[in-house]
Amino acid sequence: LDVRNQGELESVGYLEGAINIPIDQLRHRMNELPKDKEIVIYCQVGLRGNVAYRQLVNKGFKARNLIGGYRTYCHAKM
């Protein structure tokens, strides 16, 4: 689950197969997410991902936050 905004996706990219729901829309769009699968959440550096993680876990989702976000993931792949 990518919680970044559309401009960030367009400027720096995204992980293939990720669902994009910006953090400011998450509360209203949680019904789009599967409750029977673990959701890996990421943003650019991890802060919004942590907020999304707490929101989802509080609603009964199985979730993990990608610490360091998309930026750290990209550096690790280099």
N, CA, C and O atoms as CSV, one atom per row, in Angstrom:
chain,resi,resn,atom,element,x,y,z
A,1,LEU,N,N,0.853,-1.177,0.000
A,1,LEU,CA,C,0.000,0.000,0.000
A,1,LEU,C,C,0.894,1.234,0.000
A,1,LEU,O,O,1.649,1.461,0.946
A,2,ASP,N,N,0.809,2.007,-1.035
A,2,ASP,CA,C,1.579,3.247,-1.178
A,2,ASP,C,C,0.690,4.401,-0.731
A,2,ASP,O,O,-0.345,4.657,-1.347
A,3,VAL,N,N,1.080,5.099,0.331
A,3,VAL,CA,C,0.247,6.180,0.866
A,3,VAL,C,C,0.743,7.570,0.453
A,3,VAL,O,O,0.349,8.575,1.046
A,4,ARG,N,N,1.603,7.620,-0.561
A,4,ARG,CA,C,2.087,8.910,-1.059
A,4,ARG,C,C,1.060,9.530,-2.007
A,4,ARG,O,O,0.132,8.860,-2.462
A,5,ASN,N,N,1.242,10.819,-2.294
A,5,ASN,CA,C,0.320,11.486,-3.222
A,5,ASN,C,C,0.746,11.239,-4.672
A,5,ASN,O,O,1.854,10.775,-4.939
A,6,GLN,N,N,-0.145,11.555,-5.588
A,6,GLN,CA,C,0.073,11.286,-7.009
A,6,GLN,C,C,1.334,11.954,-7.545
A,6,GLN,O,O,2.044,11.362,-8.357
A,7,GLY,N,N,1.619,13.163,-7.109
A,7,GLY,CA,C,2.818,13.862,-7.569
A,7,GLY,C,C,4.094,13.123,-7.218
A,7,GLY,O,O,5.035,13.097,-8.011
A,8,GLU,N,N,4.136,12.519,-6.036
A,8,GLU,CA,C,5.314,11.752,-5.627
A,8,GLU,C,C,5.480,10.506,-6.486
A,8,GLU,O,O,6.597,10.167,-6.877
A,9,LEU,N,N,4.390,9.828,-6.779
A,9,LEU,CA,C,4.457,8.640,-7.621
A,9,LEU,C,C,5.008,8.990,-8.991
A,9,LEU,O,O,5.856,8.279,-9.532
A,10,GLU,N,N,4.522,10.086,-9.547
A,10,GLU,CA,C,4.952,10.502,-10.881
A,10,GLU,C,C,6.398,10.974,-10.905
A,10,GLU,O,O,7.087,10.782,-11.906
A,11,SER,N,N,6.875,11.591,-9.819
A,11,SER,CA,C,8.229,12.147,-9.837
A,11,SER,C,C,9.313,11.142,-9.466
A,11,SER,O,O,10.419,11.215,-10.002
A,12,VAL,N,N,9.025,10.206,-8.565
A,12,VAL,CA,C,10.081,9.280,-8.133
A,12,VAL,C,C,9.766,7.813,-8.363
A,12,VAL,O,O,10.631,6.964,-8.147
A,13,GLY,N,N,8.557,7.490,-8.794
A,13,GLY,CA,C,8.214,6.109,-9.084
A,13,GLY,C,C,7.480,5.423,-7.947
A,13,GLY,O,O,7.152,6.031,-6.929
A,14,TYR,N,N,7.231,4.131,-8.154
A,14,TYR,CA,C,6.459,3.348,-7.192
A,14,TYR,C,C,6.822,1.878,-7.343
A,14,TYR,O,O,7.487,1.491,-8.305
A,15,LEU,N,N,6.391,1.070,-6.403
A,15,LEU,CA,C,6.632,-0.365,-6.467
A,15,LEU,C,C,5.531,-1.014,-7.296
A,15,LEU,O,O,4.345,-0.789,-7.054
A,16,GLU,N,N,5.929,-1.815,-8.265
A,16,GLU,CA,C,4.959,-2.471,-9.129
A,16,GLU,C,C,3.995,-3.321,-8.305
A,16,GLU,O,O,4.411,-4.063,-7.415
A,17,GLY,N,N,2.725,-3.207,-8.606
A,17,GLY,CA,C,1.708,-3.976,-7.910
A,17,GLY,C,C,1.142,-3.308,-6.672
A,17,GLY,O,O,0.206,-3.826,-6.064
A,18,ALA,N,N,1.694,-2.171,-6.292
A,18,ALA,CA,C,1.211,-1.473,-5.093
A,18,ALA,C,C,-0.124,-0.791,-5.374
A,18,ALA,O,O,-0.376,-0.308,-6.478
A,19,ILE,N,N,-0.957,-0.765,-4.364
A,19,ILE,CA,C,-2.201,-0.002,-4.408
A,19,ILE,C,C,-1.871,1.382,-3.867
A,19,ILE,O,O,-1.223,1.507,-2.828
A,20,ASN,N,N,-2.312,2.413,-4.562
A,20,ASN,CA,C,-2.065,3.776,-4.077
A,20,ASN,C,C,-3.331,4.355,-3.474
A,20,ASN,O,O,-4.341,4.534,-4.154
A,21,ILE,N,N,-3.255,4.643,-2.179
A,21,ILE,CA,C,-4.301,5.386,-1.482
A,21,ILE,C,C,-3.571,6.436,-0.651
A,21,ILE,O,O,-2.985,6.098,0.377
A,22,PRO,N,N,-3.591,7.693,-1.067
A,22,PRO,CA,C,-2.909,8.737,-0.299
A,22,PRO,C,C,-3.387,8.755,1.153
A,22,PRO,O,O,-4.558,8.493,1.431
A,23,ILE,N,N,-2.487,9.060,2.061
A,23,ILE,CA,C,-2.778,9.013,3.494
A,23,ILE,C,C,-4.015,9.826,3.858
A,23,ILE,O,O,-4.766,9.427,4.748
A,24,ASP,N,N,-4.242,10.944,3.199
A,24,ASP,CA,C,-5.402,11.770,3.545
A,24,ASP,C,C,-6.733,11.176,3.073
A,24,ASP,O,O,-7.796,11.694,3.416
A,25,GLN,N,N,-6.683,10.094,2.291
A,25,GLN,CA,C,-7.896,9.415,1.825
A,25,GLN,C,C,-8.100,8.052,2.484
A,25,GLN,O,O,-9.141,7.421,2.304
A,26,LEU,N,N,-7.114,7.605,3.238
A,26,LEU,CA,C,-7.122,6.232,3.740
A,26,LEU,C,C,-8.339,5.904,4.599
A,26,LEU,O,O,-8.957,4.857,4.405
A,27,ARG,N,N,-8.690,6.753,5.518
A,27,ARG,CA,C,-9.837,6.470,6.407
A,27,ARG,C,C,-11.116,6.176,5.627
A,27,ARG,O,O,-11.932,5.359,6.052
A,28,HIS,N,N,-11.289,6.840,4.490
A,28,HIS,CA,C,-12.509,6.689,3.698
A,28,HIS,C,C,-12.413,5.587,2.649
A,28,HIS,O,O,-13.415,5.239,2.025
A,29,ARG,N,N,-11.209,5.031,2.448
A,29,ARG,CA,C,-11.034,4.029,1.390
A,29,ARG,C,C,-10.524,2.683,1.902
A,29,ARG,O,O,-10.111,1.839,1.106
A,30,MET,N,N,-10.546,2.472,3.209
A,30,MET,CA,C,-10.070,1.206,3.771
A,30,MET,C,C,-10.819,0.002,3.218
A,30,MET,O,O,-10.278,-1.103,3.172
A,31,ASN,N,N,-12.064,0.214,2.798
A,31,ASN,CA,C,-12.857,-0.896,2.262
A,31,ASN,C,C,-12.278,-1.456,0.965
A,31,ASN,O,O,-12.694,-2.529,0.528
A,32,GLU,N,N,-11.336,-0.762,0.344
A,32,GLU,CA,C,-10.685,-1.239,-0.874
A,32,GLU,C,C,-9.563,-2.232,-0.577
A,32,GLU,O,O,-9.016,-2.841,-1.497
A,33,LEU,N,N,-9.217,-2.398,0.693
A,33,LEU,CA,C,-8.088,-3.238,1.088
A,33,LEU,C,C,-8.568,-4.587,1.615
A,33,LEU,O,O,-9.612,-4.671,2.263
A,34,PRO,N,N,-7.797,-5.647,1.333
A,34,PRO,CA,C,-8.182,-6.975,1.823
A,34,PRO,C,C,-7.875,-7.133,3.310
A,34,PRO,O,O,-6.793,-6.763,3.768
A,35,LYS,N,N,-8.820,-7.679,4.055
A,35,LYS,CA,C,-8.586,-7.929,5.481
A,35,LYS,C,C,-7.950,-9.295,5.706
A,35,LYS,O,O,-7.471,-9.581,6.803
A,36,ASP,N,N,-7.943,-10.141,4.675
A,36,ASP,CA,C,-7.425,-11.498,4.829
A,36,ASP,C,C,-5.957,-11.637,4.417
A,36,ASP,O,O,-5.417,-12.743,4.429
A,37,LYS,N,N,-5.312,-10.535,4.055
A,37,LYS,CA,C,-3.900,-10.555,3.656
A,37,LYS,C,C,-3.130,-9.508,4.446
A,37,LYS,O,O,-3.684,-8.490,4.861
A,38,GLU,N,N,-1.840,-9.776,4.649
A,38,GLU,CA,C,-0.996,-8.776,5.303
A,38,GLU,C,C,-0.698,-7.651,4.312
A,38,GLU,O,O,-0.384,-7.904,3.149
A,39,ILE,N,N,-0.797,-6.433,4.776
A,39,ILE,CA,C,-0.572,-5.261,3.936
A,39,ILE,C,C,0.752,-4.619,4.333
A,39,ILE,O,O,0.968,-4.289,5.500
A,40,VAL,N,N,1.631,-4.446,3.358
A,40,VAL,CA,C,2.895,-3.742,3.584
A,40,VAL,C,C,2.683,-2.303,3.116
A,40,VAL,O,O,2.311,-2.053,1.970
A,41,ILE,N,N,2.925,-1.377,4.020
A,41,ILE,CA,C,2.647,0.038,3.780
A,41,ILE,C,C,3.962,0.787,3.589
A,41,ILE,O,O,4.945,0.524,4.281
A,42,TYR,N,N,3.966,1.722,2.643
A,42,TYR,CA,C,5.138,2.582,2.508
A,42,TYR,C,C,4.742,3.967,2.029
A,42,TYR,O,O,3.709,4.167,1.390
A,43,CYS,N,N,5.613,4.918,2.366
A,43,CYS,CA,C,5.501,6.291,1.874
A,43,CYS,C,C,6.891,6.651,1.355
A,43,CYS,O,O,7.620,5.765,0.909
A,44,GLN,N,N,7.268,7.895,1.399
A,44,GLN,CA,C,8.587,8.278,0.892
A,44,GLN,C,C,9.706,7.947,1.881
A,44,GLN,O,O,10.729,7.386,1.489
A,45,VAL,N,N,9.518,8.292,3.165
A,45,VAL,CA,C,10.573,8.036,4.153
A,45,VAL,C,C,10.095,7.296,5.402
A,45,VAL,O,O,10.912,6.982,6.267
A,46,GLY,N,N,8.818,7.012,5.520
A,46,GLY,CA,C,8.331,6.190,6.626
A,46,GLY,C,C,7.358,6.819,7.600
A,46,GLY,O,O,6.679,6.097,8.331
A,47,LEU,N,N,7.267,8.137,7.637
A,47,LEU,CA,C,6.401,8.789,8.624
A,47,LEU,C,C,4.917,8.576,8.329
A,47,LEU,O,O,4.165,8.152,9.207
A,48,ARG,N,N,4.500,8.865,7.117
A,48,ARG,CA,C,3.092,8.652,6.757
A,48,ARG,C,C,2.749,7.172,6.762
A,48,ARG,O,O,1.620,6.790,7.069
A,49,GLY,N,N,3.724,6.341,6.421
A,49,GLY,CA,C,3.504,4.898,6.481
A,49,GLY,C,C,3.185,4.447,7.888
A,49,GLY,O,O,2.336,3.578,8.085
A,50,ASN,N,N,3.853,5.024,8.865
A,50,ASN,CA,C,3.595,4.682,10.260
A,50,ASN,C,C,2.192,5.120,10.685
A,50,ASN,O,O,1.509,4.394,11.407
A,51,VAL,N,N,1.765,6.289,10.247
A,51,VAL,CA,C,0.406,6.761,10.548
A,51,VAL,C,C,-0.615,5.801,9.932
A,51,VAL,O,O,-1.584,5.415,10.586
A,52,ALA,N,N,-0.393,5.421,8.676
A,52,ALA,CA,C,-1.299,4.490,7.997
A,52,ALA,C,C,-1.307,3.137,8.697
A,52,ALA,O,O,-2.361,2.523,8.857
A,53,TYR,N,N,-0.139,2.676,9.110
A,53,TYR,CA,C,-0.031,1.406,9.834
A,53,TYR,C,C,-0.924,1.422,11.074
A,53,TYR,O,O,-1.698,0.490,11.296
A,54,ARG,N,N,-0.820,2.466,11.872
A,54,ARG,CA,C,-1.622,2.555,13.100
A,54,ARG,C,C,-3.116,2.593,12.787
A,54,ARG,O,O,-3.911,1.967,13.487
A,55,GLN,N,N,-3.498,3.316,11.750
A,55,GLN,CA,C,-4.914,3.380,11.372
A,55,GLN,C,C,-5.436,2.000,10.982
A,55,GLN,O,O,-6.515,1.590,11.411
A,56,LEU,N,N,-4.664,1.291,10.166
A,56,LEU,CA,C,-5.113,-0.019,9.693
A,56,LEU,C,C,-5.158,-1.052,10.815
A,56,LEU,O,O,-6.128,-1.801,10.929
A,57,VAL,N,N,-4.132,-1.098,11.631
A,57,VAL,CA,C,-4.103,-2.055,12.743
A,57,VAL,C,C,-5.267,-1.792,13.699
A,57,VAL,O,O,-5.882,-2.735,14.198
A,58,ASN,N,N,-5.568,-0.542,13.955
A,58,ASN,CA,C,-6.696,-0.195,14.827
A,58,ASN,C,C,-8.036,-0.644,14.257
A,58,ASN,O,O,-9.004,-0.797,15.002
A,59,LYS,N,N,-8.102,-0.855,12.943
A,59,LYS,CA,C,-9.331,-1.324,12.299
A,59,LYS,C,C,-9.307,-2.827,12.020
A,59,LYS,O,O,-10.183,-3.350,11.330
A,60,GLY,N,N,-8.296,-3.519,12.562
A,60,GLY,CA,C,-8.260,-4.973,12.453
A,60,GLY,C,C,-7.499,-5.546,11.275
A,60,GLY,O,O,-7.571,-6.750,11.029
A,61,PHE,N,N,-6.772,-4.720,10.540
A,61,PHE,CA,C,-5.977,-5.209,9.417
A,61,PHE,C,C,-4.651,-5.771,9.922
A,61,PHE,O,O,-4.130,-5.339,10.950
A,62,LYS,N,N,-4.114,-6.740,9.182
A,62,LYS,CA,C,-2.749,-7.216,9.414
A,62,LYS,C,C,-1.853,-6.340,8.541
A,62,LYS,O,O,-2.019,-6.302,7.322
A,63,ALA,N,N,-0.911,-5.641,9.155
A,63,ALA,CA,C,-0.117,-4.684,8.388
A,63,ALA,C,C,1.299,-4.568,8.931
A,63,ALA,O,O,1.576,-4.880,10.089
A,64,ARG,N,N,2.188,-4.105,8.048
A,64,ARG,CA,C,3.570,-3.773,8.406
A,64,ARG,C,C,3.930,-2.484,7.687
A,64,ARG,O,O,3.468,-2.230,6.575
A,65,ASN,N,N,4.762,-1.671,8.337
A,65,ASN,CA,C,5.256,-0.440,7.723
A,65,ASN,C,C,6.680,-0.674,7.236
A,65,ASN,O,O,7.515,-1.188,7.979
A,66,LEU,N,N,6.958,-0.300,5.997
A,66,LEU,CA,C,8.305,-0.394,5.451
A,66,LEU,C,C,9.117,0.760,6.030
A,66,LEU,O,O,9.019,1.892,5.559
A,67,ILE,N,N,9.913,0.472,7.044
A,67,ILE,CA,C,10.696,1.504,7.724
A,67,ILE,C,C,11.679,2.126,6.738
A,67,ILE,O,O,12.412,1.421,6.044
A,68,GLY,N,N,11.683,3.442,6.687
A,68,GLY,CA,C,12.552,4.152,5.756
A,68,GLY,C,C,11.878,4.442,4.435
A,68,GLY,O,O,12.383,5.240,3.645
A,69,GLY,N,N,10.745,3.808,4.179
A,69,GLY,CA,C,9.936,4.086,3.004
A,69,GLY,C,C,10.568,3.736,1.670
A,69,GLY,O,O,11.528,2.970,1.590
A,70,TYR,N,N,10.003,4.318,0.634
A,70,TYR,CA,C,10.419,4.059,-0.742
A,70,TYR,C,C,11.874,4.449,-0.970
A,70,TYR,O,O,12.599,3.762,-1.690
A,71,ARG,N,N,12.295,5.531,-0.367
A,71,ARG,CA,C,13.675,6.003,-0.547
A,71,ARG,C,C,14.682,4.955,-0.066
A,71,ARG,O,O,15.643,4.646,-0.771
A,72,THR,N,N,14.467,4.418,1.118
A,72,THR,CA,C,15.375,3.405,1.659
A,72,THR,C,C,15.323,2.130,0.828
A,72,THR,O,O,16.354,1.501,0.588
A,73,TYR,N,N,14.137,1.749,0.393
A,73,TYR,CA,C,13.982,0.564,-0.451
A,73,TYR,C,C,14.811,0.712,-1.732
A,73,TYR,O,O,15.517,-0.215,-2.129
A,74,CYS,N,N,14.722,1.872,-2.370
A,74,CYS,CA,C,15.470,2.103,-3.611
A,74,CYS,C,C,16.977,2.080,-3.376
A,74,CYS,O,O,17.717,1.539,-4.198
A,75,HIS,N,N,17.443,2.656,-2.273
A,75,HIS,CA,C,18.875,2.641,-1.966
A,75,HIS,C,C,19.353,1.222,-1.681
A,75,HIS,O,O,20.472,0.864,-2.048
A,76,ALA,N,N,18.533,0.422,-1.043
A,76,ALA,CA,C,18.906,-0.956,-0.722
A,76,ALA,C,C,19.029,-1.805,-1.982
A,76,ALA,O,O,19.806,-2.759,-2.008
A,77,LYS,N,N,18.280,-1.472,-3.016
A,77,LYS,CA,C,18.331,-2.225,-4.271
A,77,LYS,C,C,19.580,-1.915,-5.079
A,77,LYS,O,O,19.932,-2.686,-5.972
A,78,MET,N,N,20.258,-0.816,-4.794
A,78,MET,CA,C,21.440,-0.402,-5.569
A,78,MET,C,C,22.619,-1.275,-5.273
A,78,MET,O,O,23.695,-1.071,-5.835
